[in-house]
Amino acid sequence: MSVLHLAVSMFLSSFVVIVIMLIRKIFKNQLSSKWQYNLWFILLIALTMPLLPTDLLDVGTKLTWNGNQSSILSSSNTSTANLVTDSGGNWMKDLSISVNRFDLTLLNQLFTIIWMTGMLVMIVLTIQAWMKLQRIKKSTSIIENPEIQRLFEQCQQRLHISQKLVLVNSPLIKSPITFGIFKTYIILPHDAEAWLSKEDFKNILLHELNHYKNKDIITNYLVVLFQILYWYNPLIWIGFREMRIDREIACDSAVLKMLGQDHYATYGNTIIKFADKSFLQGKFAIASQLTSPKKQLKRRIEGIATFTTESKLLKLKSIVIFILLAGIVVCQVPVVSAMPYGEDRINFDNKQTVYEDLSTFFSGYDGSFVLYDLQKAQYLIYNKDKSVLRVSPNSTYKVYSALFALESGVITPQHTSMEWDEKTYPHEAWNQNQNLFTAMENSVTWYYQKLDQKIGKERIKANFEKIHYGNQNVSGGIEDYWLESSLKISPIEQVQTLKDFYTNQFGFNEKNVELIKDAIKLEMKDNVTLYGKTGTGTVNDKNVNGWFIGYVETKSNTYFFATNIENDHHAQGSIAADITKSILEEKGIY
């Protein structure tokens, strides 16, 4: 249970409980008792949502590759660090700066321990309640009174219940209860025949059989399960308390509808006869039972006294309100899917795709490789799951930062120079004047930060929308949004965007596109040219995210690639480049 997961679960569950209680209060006269109870099933659905795998929540977690959605991130601070990432080769320099992010690992572990401890306590209490039911079950004996058994059969027929149920009594209870999913028991107090009339028995049996018919026994188990999982949220406890009383009122209404107006008072008197009886199990009730705590019993009696049959108009109003609430909850799905996991996945479905196991190239790294053959219009992908996962682009974004600057007129093909601001940076190559080619070669972060500042956030966002770049989120700040911050892109999107850049599907100035191509040209051998850009995500002085994106240009074809690797300490762009070159060599591409 991470802090984010806990926060989202707390928010969603509390939000739904509050909304349901407000709707019950505001639309009290427009909701029948049955539909007032049904509202709580929306809470059960909402409580399930944070527990589902992210790939089952299509809204928010799976986004189309060119969608315009943003992931929700925790706040962070950025600073430079003296960590140097350098491949050591002559053909590529992979330099980066470290950003500081608040590490939630220990906090997440603490919250997980607290949450699991709370669950353990809840499980123990639930087991105690279950054991109490087992003792009651063992104490039961068959009701031999043929008149009561006949009445029981008549009530079953009236409710069209064909399943075999067991009617017994027990000296350990003072109020009727019903429990058991596979074998259902309806248990009456052992001395009930001494002080209950035939009419009382009929009322009791109809009430308990309605619980069975409405699957309230299963609902009881679900409620207990969610109380175990969401023990930390007091609003859940309040909500389930209200749900239980609404269920009893709905059950009362169903029985009254069957009995007719002449029997309303008799049914109410039957309920009152159990007012002084002890209430079983309380908050950990696994069984359905006739009686309620006295405060809740008062509401039930008031409901019985004012009961009227549900009109068609009232039913229609109730359904509309139910649908309205369901719509409100559905709108929370993107929040649930994005926040708890901090993950943003795209929906990729291309029939011209080959998946291949290249794990031997990624020893010690969690990574993905995506290759696109322009001539065949075919993808080759290693690690399908990681290929659709959006992560920070880091320095690979500099390709597009430079392109946007050229398109905006911030720099021109003839004048790309920028003066060093005399600040001391952690890499010697950064401490001098730069132009587009030196800044790209040495991955000079301050050069591109200044370009972005001159372009402006609004124009950058507009350009992201134009080229469909990742999640297009610049909320992390004009200097840092692409440095392990808000901007994220998947390996598949990297390849798709590179291909469209190469073929200029965006309609940019051809001279600007060609200049960027020249800036990212790495080497040529045997009439085959390699273009590319590395990127390293360094967080709290640890290299956690490495990229190498680019393309190989031959006489007859062009291959676009993106390699991403993740590791707790040593995921560098230069290593991603080495992995890429090994794969390309094996494939006979480069």
C-alpha positions in Angstrom: 0.0 0.0 0.0 1.9 3.1 -1.2 1.2 6.6 0.1 -0.3 7.6 -3.3 -2.5 4.4 -3.4 -3.7 5.1 0.1 -4.4 8.7 -0.7 -6.4 7.9 -3.8 -8.3 5.1 -2.1 -9.1 7.4 0.8 -10.2 10.1 -1.5 -12.4 8.0 -3.8 -14.1 6.0 -1.0 -14.7 9.1 1.1 -16.0 11.0 -1.9 -18.5 8.3 -2.8 -19.7 7.9 0.7 -20.3 11.7 1.1 -22.0 11.9 -2.3 -24.3 9.0 -1.5 -25.3 10.5 1.9 -25.9 13.9 0.3 -28.1 12.4 -2.4 -30.0 10.4 0.2 -30.7 13.6 2.1 -31.4 15.9 -0.8 -33.5 13.4 -2.8 -35.1 11.7 0.1 -38.6 12.1 -1.3 -37.6 11.1 -4.8 -35.9 7.8 -3.8 -37.8 4.6 -3.0 -36.4 2.6 -0.1 -35.2 -0.1 -2.5 -33.2 2.4 -4.7 -31.9 4.2 -1.6 -30.3 0.9 -0.6 -29.2 0.2 -4.2 -27.1 3.4 -4.1 -24.7 1.7 -1.8 -23.7 -0.9 -4.4 -22.1 2.0 -6.3 -19.8 2.3 -3.2 -18.9 -1.3 -3.5 -18.0 -0.8 -7.2 -15.9 2.3 -6.3 -14.1 0.4 -3.6 -13.2 -2.3 -6.1 -11.6 0.2 -8.6 -8.3 0.9 -6.8 -7.8 -2.8 -6.3 -8.0 -3.6 -10.1 -4.9 -4.1 -12.2 -4.1 -1.0 -14.2 -4.6 -2.7 -17.5 -8.3 -3.3 -16.7 -8.9 0.4 -16.3 -8.9 1.5 -19.9 -9.7 5.2 -19.1 -6.6 6.9 -17.8 -4.2 4.0 -17.7 -4.4 3.0 -21.3 -4.3 6.1 -23.5 -4.1 6.3 -27.2 -0.5 7.1 -28.4 -1.6 10.5 -29.5 -3.9 11.3 -26.7 -3.8 14.6 -24.7 -3.9 13.3 -21.2 -1.6 14.1 -18.3 -0.4 12.0 -15.5 -0.6 13.2 -11.9 2.7 13.6 -10.1 4.0 14.2 -6.7 5.8 17.5 -6.1 9.6 17.6 -6.2 12.7 19.8 -6.2 15.5 20.0 -8.7 19.2 20.6 -8.2 22.4 20.0 -10.0 24.8 17.3 -8.7 28.4 16.4 -9.4 27.5 13.1 -10.9 29.0 12.6 -14.3 27.6 10.1 -16.8 30.0 9.6 -19.7 30.2 6.7 -22.0 33.9 7.3 -22.5 33.7 6.8 -26.3 34.6 9.3 -29.0 31.4 9.1 -30.8 28.9 9.8 -28.0 28.9 11.8 -24.8 26.1 11.0 -22.3 26.2 13.8 -19.8 23.4 14.5 -17.3 22.6 16.3 -14.1 20.9 14.9 -11.0 17.5 16.0 -9.9 16.3 15.7 -6.3 13.0 13.9 -5.7 11.5 13.0 -2.4 12.0 9.3 -1.9 8.7 7.7 -0.8 10.2 4.2 -0.5 10.5 4.1 3.3 7.2 5.9 3.8 5.5 3.4 1.5 7.0 0.6 3.5 5.8 2.1 6.8 2.3 2.6 5.4 2.2 -0.9 4.1 3.2 -2.3 7.5 0.5 -0.2 9.2 -2.1 -1.2 6.7 -1.3 -4.9 6.9 -1.3 -4.8 10.7 -4.7 -3.1 10.6 -6.0 -5.8 8.2 -4.6 -8.5 10.4 -6.5 -7.1 13.4 -9.7 -6.9 11.3 -9.3 -10.5 10.1 -8.9 -11.7 13.7 -12.1 -9.9 14.7 -13.9 -11.3 11.6 -12.8 -14.8 12.4 -14.1 -14.3 16.0 -17.5 -13.3 14.5 -17.4 -16.3 12.2 -16.5 -18.7 15.0 -19.5 -17.3 17.0 -21.7 -18.2 14.1 -20.2 -21.7 14.0 -21.1 -22.2 17.7 -24.6 -21.0 17.0 -24.8 -23.4 14.0 -23.7 -26.3 16.2 -26.3 -25.5 18.8 -29.2 -25.6 16.3 -31.9 -28.2 16.1 -34.6 -28.8 13.5 -38.0 -27.1 14.2 -40.4 -30.0 14.4 -43.6 -28.0 14.6 -45.3 -29.0 11.3 -47.3 -25.8 11.2 -44.2 -23.6 11.2 -42.6 -25.9 8.6 -45.7 -25.6 6.4 -45.7 -21.9 6.8 -42.1 -21.8 5.9 -42.8 -23.7 2.7 -45.7 -21.4 1.8 -43.5 -18.3 2.2 -40.8 -19.9 0.0 -43.4 -20.6 -2.7 -44.7 -17.1 -2.4 -41.2 -15.7 -3.1 -40.5 -18.3 -5.8 -37.6 -19.8 -3.9 -36.9 -23.3 -5.0 -33.5 -23.9 -3.3 -33.4 -26.0 -0.2 -33.0 -23.8 2.9 -32.6 -25.1 6.5 -35.0 -23.7 9.2 -33.7 -24.4 12.7 -33.7 -22.9 16.2 -30.9 -22.2 18.7 -30.7 -21.3 22.4 -27.8 -19.0 21.7 -29.7 -16.2 19.9 -32.6 -14.0 20.8 -33.3 -12.6 17.3 -33.7 -14.4 13.9 -30.6 -14.6 11.7 -29.8 -15.9 8.2 -26.4 -17.0 7.0 -24.5 -19.4 4.7 -23.9 -19.1 1.0 -23.8 -22.7 -0.2 -26.1 -24.0 2.5 -28.3 -21.3 3.9 -29.6 -21.4 7.5 -32.5 -19.4 8.9 -32.2 -19.6 12.7 -34.9 -18.7 15.1 -34.7 -18.3 18.9 -35.4 -21.7 20.5 -38.2 -20.3 22.7 -39.9 -18.3 19.8 -43.0 -20.6 19.8 -43.7 -19.6 23.3 -44.1 -15.8 22.7 -44.6 -15.4 18.9 -47.9 -15.8 17.0 -48.4 -17.5 13.7 -48.6 -14.0 12.1 -45.3 -13.1 13.7 -43.7 -16.2 12.3 -45.0 -15.4 8.8 -43.6 -11.8 9.1 -40.2 -13.1 10.3 -39.9 -15.8 7.6 -40.9 -13.4 4.8 -38.3 -10.9 6.1 -35.5 -13.5 6.2 -36.4 -15.1 2.9 -36.3 -11.6 1.3 -32.8 -11.3 2.5 -31.9 -14.6 0.9 -33.7 -13.7 -2.4 -31.9 -10.3 -2.6 -28.5 -12.0 -2.1 -27.9 -10.0 1.0 -25.8 -12.8 2.5 -23.3 -12.4 -0.3 -23.4 -8.6 0.2 -22.6 -9.2 3.9 -19.4 -11.0 3.0 -18.4 -8.2 0.5 -19.0 -5.5 3.1 -16.9 -7.4 5.6 -14.1 -7.8 3.0 -14.1 -4.1 2.2 -14.1 -3.2 5.9 -10.9 -5.3 6.3 -9.3 -3.6 3.3 -10.4 -0.1 4.1 -10.3 -0.3 7.9 -8.4 3.0 8.0 -11.2 5.1 6.6 -13.9 6.1 9.2 -16.3 7.2 6.5 -16.4 3.6 5.2 -17.6 2.4 8.6 -20.2 5.1 8.6 -21.3 4.3 5.1 -21.6 0.6 5.8 -23.6 1.3 8.9 -26.0 3.4 6.8 -26.0 0.7 4.2 -27.1 -2.0 6.7 -30.0 0.1 8.0 -31.1 1.0 4.4 -31.0 -2.7 3.6 -33.3 -3.5 6.5 -35.7 -0.7 5.5 -35.7 -2.0 1.9 -36.4 -5.5 3.2 -39.2 -4.2 5.4 -40.7 -2.4 2.4 -40.5 -5.6 0.3 -42.4 -7.6 3.0 -45.0 -4.8 3.5 -45.7 -4.7 -0.3 -46.4 -8.5 -0.1 -48.6 -8.3 3.0 -50.8 -5.5 2.0 -51.9 -2.4 4.0 -54.1 -4.3 6.5 -51.0 -6.0 7.9 -48.6 -3.0 8.2 -49.3 -2.6 11.9 -48.9 -6.3 12.6 -45.6 -6.4 10.9 -44.4 -3.3 12.8 -45.4 -4.9 16.1 -43.4 -8.1 15.2 -40.3 -5.9 14.7 -41.0 -4.1 18.0 -41.1 -7.4 19.9 -37.4 -7.8 19.2 -36.5 -4.3 20.3 -35.1 -5.4 23.7 -33.2 -8.4 22.2 -29.5 -8.3 22.0 -27.9 -7.4 18.7 -25.5 -10.0 17.3 -22.0 -9.2 15.9 -22.4 -5.5 15.3 -19.9 -4.1 12.8 -18.5 -7.5 11.8 -21.9 -9.0 10.9 -21.6 -11.9 8.5 -25.3 -12.9 8.9 -28.5 -11.0 8.1 -30.7 -10.5 11.1 -34.1 -9.2 11.9 -33.3 -6.9 14.7 -31.2 -3.7 14.7 -29.7 -1.3 17.3 -32.4 0.8 18.9 -31.5 4.0 17.1 -31.7 2.2 13.8 -34.9 0.3 14.9 -36.6 3.7 15.4 -35.9 4.6 11.7 -37.3 1.2 10.6 -40.5 1.7 12.6 -40.9 5.2 11.1 -40.4 3.7 7.7 -43.1 1.1 8.3 -45.5 3.7 9.7 -45.1 5.9 6.6 -44.8 3.2 4.0 -46.5 3.6 0.6 -46.1 1.4 -2.4 -43.6 2.5 -5.1 -45.3 4.4 -7.9 -44.0 4.2 -11.5 -42.9 7.9 -11.3 -41.0 7.3 -8.1 -39.3 4.3 -9.6 -38.3 6.4 -12.7 -36.9 9.2 -10.5 -35.0 6.6 -8.4 -33.4 5.1 -11.5 -32.4 8.5 -12.9 -30.7 9.4 -9.6 -28.9 6.1 -9.5 -27.6 6.6 -13.0 -26.5 10.1 -12.1 -24.5 8.8 -9.2 -23.0 6.0 -11.2 -21.9 8.6 -13.8 -20.2 10.7 -11.1 -18.2 7.6 -9.9 -17.2 6.6 -13.4 -15.7 10.1 -13.8 -13.3 9.2 -11.0 -11.7 6.3 -13.0 -8.9 8.4 -14.6 -7.9 9.6 -11.1 -7.8 6.1 -9.8 -5.9 4.7 -12.7 -3.3 7.4 -12.9 -2.4 8.3 -9.3 -1.9 5.1 -7.3 0.7 3.7 -9.5 2.2 6.8 -11.1 2.1 4.9 -14.4 0.8 6.1 -17.8 0.4 3.5 -20.5 -0.6 3.8 -24.1 -2.9 1.5 -26.0 -0.9 0.1 -28.9 -2.5 -2.3 -31.4 -0.7 -2.8 -34.6 -1.1 -6.1 -36.6 2.3 -5.5 -38.2 4.2 -6.3 -35.0 6.6 -9.0 -34.1 7.4 -9.6 -30.4 10.8 -11.1 -29.7 12.7 -12.1 -26.6 15.8 -10.1 -26.4 16.3 -10.4 -22.7 19.9 -11.6 -23.1 20.9 -8.1 -24.2 19.3 -6.6 -21.1 21.1 -8.5 -18.3 20.6 -6.6 -15.0 18.1 -4.1 -16.5 14.4 -3.8 -16.8 14.0 -2.5 -20.3 12.4 -2.4 -23.7 13.5 -2.2 -27.3 11.3 -1.0 -30.2 12.4 -1.2 -33.8 10.4 0.1 -36.8 11.2 -1.0 -40.4 10.1 1.8 -42.7 10.0 -0.3 -45.8 8.0 -3.1 -44.3 6.0 -0.8 -42.0 6.6 -3.4 -39.3 7.4 -3.2 -35.6 9.8 -5.5 -33.7 9.3 -5.2 -29.9 11.0 -6.6 -26.9 9.0 -6.4 -23.6 5.5 -5.5 -24.7 4.5 -4.2 -21.2 7.5 -1.8 -20.9 7.1 -0.6 -24.6 3.8 1.1 -23.8 4.8 2.5 -20.4 5.5 6.2 -20.4 8.6 7.4 -18.6 10.6 10.7 -18.6 12.4 11.4 -21.9 15.2 13.2 -20.2 17.8 14.4 -22.8 16.2 12.6 -25.7 13.7 15.5 -25.7 16.5 17.9 -26.7 16.0 16.8 -30.3 12.6 18.4 -30.3 13.5 21.3 -28.1 16.0 22.3 -30.8 13.4 21.8 -33.5 10.8 23.9 -31.7 13.4 26.7 -31.2 14.2 26.7 -35.0 10.5 26.7 -35.9 9.9 29.6 -33.4 12.8 31.7 -34.6 14.6 31.6 -31.3 17.6 30.3 -33.2 18.1 30.0 -37.0 20.2 27.6 -39.1 22.8 30.3 -39.5 22.8 31.5 -35.8 22.5 28.7 -33.2 25.1 30.0 -30.8 24.4 30.9 -27.2 26.7 32.5 -24.7 27.7 30.7 -21.5 26.3 32.4 -18.5 29.5 32.0 -16.5 27.9 29.5 -14.0 30.0 26.5 -13.1 28.3 23.3 -14.3 29.3 19.7 -13.3 30.7 19.0 -16.8 33.7 20.9 -18.2 32.2 20.7 -21.7 29.2 22.7 -20.5 31.3 25.7 -19.2 31.7 27.5 -22.5 29.7 29.0 -25.3 27.6 26.5 -27.2 25.9 26.1 -30.6 23.4 23.5 -31.7 26.0 20.9 -32.6 28.2 21.2 -29.5 25.1 21.3 -27.3 23.7 18.2 -28.9 27.1 16.4 -28.8 27.7 17.2 -25.1 24.0 17.1 -24.1 24.3 20.6 -22.6 21.2 20.9 -20.5 21.4 24.7 -19.8 21.4 25.4 -23.6 18.1 23.7 -24.1 16.6 25.1 -20.9 17.3 28.6 -22.2 15.8 27.6 -25.6 12.6 26.5 -23.8 12.4 29.7 -21.8 12.6 31.8 -24.9 10.0 29.6 -26.7 7.6 29.8 -23.8 5.4 27.1 -22.2 2.3 27.8 -24.3 4.1 27.4 -27.6 5.9 24.3 -26.3 2.5 22.8 -25.4 1.1 23.7 -28.8 4.1 21.9 -30.4 3.6 18.8 -28.3 0.0 18.7 -29.4 1.1 19.0 -33.0 3.6 16.2 -32.9 1.6 14.1 -30.3 4.6 13.9 -28.0 3.9 11.6 -25.1 1.6 12.9 -22.4 2.4 16.5 -23.4 2.6 17.5 -19.7 4.8 20.5 -18.9 3.4 21.1 -15.4 6.9 20.2 -13.9 8.2 23.7 -14.7 9.7 25.3 -17.8 13.3 24.2 -16.8 12.7 20.7 -15.5 9.5 19.1 -16.9 11.5 16.7 -19.1 14.0 15.8 -16.3 12.3 12.9 -14.4 9.3 15.1 -14.0 5.9 15.6 -15.6 6.7 15.0 -19.3 6.6 11.3 -20.2 6.8 9.2 -23.3 6.8 5.5 -24.1 9.4 3.7 -26.3 6.7 3.1 -29.0 5.8 6.8 -29.0 9.5 7.7 -29.3 9.8 5.5 -32.5 6.5 6.8 -33.9 7.5 10.5 -33.3 11.0 9.9 -34.8 9.5 8.3 -37.9 7.1 11.3 -38.4 10.0 13.7 -37.7 12.2 11.9 -40.3 9.4 12.0 -43.0 8.3 15.4 -41.8 4.7 14.5 -41.4 4.4 17.6 -39.1 5.0 20.0 -42.0 8.0 21.8 -40.4 10.5 23.8 -42.4 12.6 21.2 -44.3 15.8 23.1 -43.6 15.2 23.0 -39.9 14.4 19.2 -40.0 17.6 18.6 -42.0 19.7 20.7 -39.5 18.4 18.6 -36.6 19.2 15.4 -38.5 22.8 16.6 -39.0 23.0 17.5 -35.3 22.2 14.0 -34.2 24.3 12.2 -36.8 26.7 9.9 -34.9 28.7 7.9 -37.4 28.8 6.3 -40.8 30.3 3.0 -41.9 29.8 1.0 -45.1 27.4 3.6 -46.4 25.1 3.1 -43.4 24.6 6.1 -41.1 23.6 6.0 -37.4 21.6 8.9 -35.9 20.7 9.1 -32.3 20.4 10.8 -28.9 21.0 9.3 -25.5 19.2 10.3 -22.3 19.9 9.5 -18.6 17.5 10.1 -15.8 19.5 10.7 -12.6 17.5 11.0 -9.4 19.2 11.7 -6.1 22.6 10.9 -7.6 21.4 7.5 -8.9 21.0 6.7 -12.6 17.5 5.2 -12.8 16.5 5.7 -16.4 18.5 5.3 -19.6 17.4 6.1 -23.2 18.9 5.7 -26.7 16.6 6.7 -29.6 17.4 7.2 -33.2 17.5 5.6 -36.6 19.8 3.8 -39.0 19.7 5.0 -42.6 20.8 2.6 -45.4 20.7 3.0 -49.1 17.4 1.2 -49.4 15.7 1.5 -46.0 15.5 3.3 -42.7 15.1 1.7 -39.3 13.9 3.6 -36.3 14.6 2.5 -32.7 14.1 3.3 -29.1 15.7 1.5 -26.2 14.8 2.3 -22.6 16.4 0.7 -19.5 15.6 1.1 -15.8 17.7 0.2 -12.8 18.0 1.4 -9.2 21.5 2.8 -9.7 23.2 2.2 -13.1 20.7 2.9 -15.9 22.6 5.2 -18.3 21.9 6.3 -21.8 25.3 5.1 -22.9 24.5 1.6 -21.7 21.2 1.8 -23.6 23.2 2.8 -26.6 25.5 -0.3 -26.2 22.5 -2.6 -25.9 21.0 -1.0 -29.0 24.2 -1.4 -31.1 24.4 -5.1 -30.1 20.9 -5.7 -31.2 21.3 -3.8 -34.4 24.5 -5.7 -35.2 22.8 -9.1 -34.5 20.0 -8.1 -36.8 22.4 -7.2 -39.6 21.1 -3.6 -39.6 24.2 -1.8 -38.3 
